[in-house]
Amino acid sequence: MKIDIETTQVGVAGEYLVAGELSLRGYLAAITLRNTRGTDIIASTKDGKKSISIQVKSNRSGKADWMLNKKSESFYGADHFYVFVTFKELKERARFFIVPSKVVADTITKSHKSWLKGKKRNGEERKDTPMRRFRLGDNSEYEDAWDVMFNSNQAREATA
């Protein structure tokens, strides 16, 4: 059965599923209030020695393809991550892609510059917009890569 809910509900569902996945892995996860810029979830180890912030982006297309805002090009840090969630069918498990924020920033900056160099279908030049597209391949190294968030070495390398 196709998922037929409003975009806002898709986003909320993604946030709760991510918090649940983190809880199942033994982390403490708290969903933030809606007015927290760039952070949907704060998570930490049980001992409180490491905490991270997470931005969740969800879609219901089943594809590893999400729209972001230009702000994502500059909003990154060693302890900030994106969890991209994609839903397809109600009876199918959602897919999760855990990506360091610096990787997201670099990827969308590069892909947007490349997109701007292209032309519209009618041959005209493209105009800049605040929207950015983030795409991952079907066999992405980031799918279900939950450990990257609390592995200090991987997180630090990704933001170097």
Secondary structure, 3 states (H helix, E strand, C coil): CECCCCHHHHHHHHHHHHHHHHHHCCCEEEECCCCCCCCCEEEECCCCCCEEEEEEEEECCCCCEEEEEHHHHCCCCCCEEEEEEECCECCCCCEEEEEEHHHHHHHHHHHHHHHHHCECCCCCECCCCCEEEEECCCCCCCECCHHHHCCHHHHHHHHC
